[in-house]
Amino acid sequence: MKIGSMTVSTLDYPGMVSLVIFTGGCNFRCPYCHNPELIDGGEDVDVDEVISKISEYSEFVDALVISGGEPLLQADEVEAVLGHARGLGLKTKLDTNGSYPGKLMRLIPLLDYVAVDVKAPPGIYRRLAGAGPDGVMESLRILRDSGVMVECRTTFVPGLLEPDDILDIARSIECDVYVLQQFSNRTVLDERLREVDPPSPGELREIALKVREYFRKVMIRTREFGDEEI
């Protein structure tokens, strides 16, 4: 199993202390990616070793989060890890780009929470992510009736997305909570984006207010204030 890193977090699963496993490998090429070292990277770690590490942390954490990279590139290994975590009584969460609906469907019985990165409106998806939106839209359809908590999140990158694009996204998806994330220029795949200033919390609040009617819960996520419900 390709692993980038493991860390304990109080942010990645709302309201819970979690062990977060970042997997290596991704099929998307988002220019603003904040984990570009994971796209083709990751250390080969035996699944039994990962399972042992989860057992070791299980008395100190409430949940296991599998993030990336794109975890579903390693669906068999992720399934084994999630199954073990469930057996220990941990809550489970998957962060995914949503491009593998068939693999996601297989894992739903082992999941409590799924966060899907929705990169852009369907019309410009391929330009931003390097892949089309069909798999993502199918994943969201599968999740809609799954009983799993579903978070959709979009990183707002000035110059790549416009406020109206966020409206188009809101009209095209269904989820329990929608999160508008602040772009960070600290670590990016496309070095040209280092010259782009992150949007201010005020800008994100203004955009989020416009999409609030489409979701039960809308939040913004910024470096300055963390998660803030709108």
Phi, psi and omega in degrees: 000129180276120183239132174275311180193168172229142180207157173263135187221148171255006186250333192279338172235113186308125175079006183224150169277129186228152167269122182252126177251119177264116181273156178267150178099136176208142179267356176259161178226065181286127185297335182264010183311130181264359174234051186298337180293344181269348186302312178242011189253198181111146179264138177288116181234132179298138182302323179299327178291321177296316180298319178298320180295321178297317178300319181298322183269351192299332180277353182251346183236162180258340189211160172244131177242128174254118183231192183196206012050190175241105185301329186287355168294341180236051189300321181297314180293319179297321178299317180296319182292316179296319179299320179294316180299317178299320179297335178272359180085013180276146168288155184228141180221142177239130170259125186215156172274357172080009188274000180235073185299324180296316178293321178298316180303320180297327186269348185307319180299344181258007188240143172256335189210134176230129174250122182249125174281115176258106193285325190192170170297154183309322186295334182239014185301311185296325180295324182274321189257344185082007178209157183279173187268355190301314180297321181296314180296322177292320177300318180293327176294318178297317183290333186305320183250021188272340186084358178274143175294129185239122174249129170252142181218144180230132175271120182271111181249109179304134182095330175264326177234149174248159178307323179295334176295324179293323174298317179298320176298312183302324181285346187253357185228163172230137178196168180284324179216138177246129183242125174262115187262144177282127173295141174240135181263011183290314178227120183218157176285315179267109186299339179296335181286352175296337180273357182266126179285137175299149175293149179283158174305323179297318177298317181293321178300317181299317178292316183298324178300327182287338182254002185299330182292344184268350186224155176291328182215132178233137180225157166245151182233113184230159177294326184289318190235002182070218180274132182223119179284138182259000000 
